[in-house]
Amino acid sequence: MAKSERELRARDAKRDLGKELLQSVREMKTGRRRRSHKVKVSPIVAARLKSELSQAQFARLLGVSVRTLQDWEQGRREPSGAAKTLILIAAHRP
């Protein structure tokens, strides 16, 4: 249940923000509060990166426009069967 404005002010009045910030800095320095973020990369992006080509070069290799390649990489469109095959080949044999 959401707290009222009055309850939030009462809670915040009891907090020592300076102490909380110092504690957070100490935890970061010791690595206890380390966060890791993993970005899921599409198979198309992975194939392009593995081949060490720019978007323009990879699009030219596949015979599509850069815009089409960007749409595939961002998940807005799916490549056709032939394009999928070419991407798989590029992934296995960069």
Secondary structure, 3 states (H helix, E strand, C coil): CCCCHHHHHHHHHCCCHHHHHHHHHHHHHHCCCCCCCCCCCCHHHHHHHHCCCCHHHHHHHHCCCHHHHHHHHCCCCCCCHHHHHHHHHHHHCC
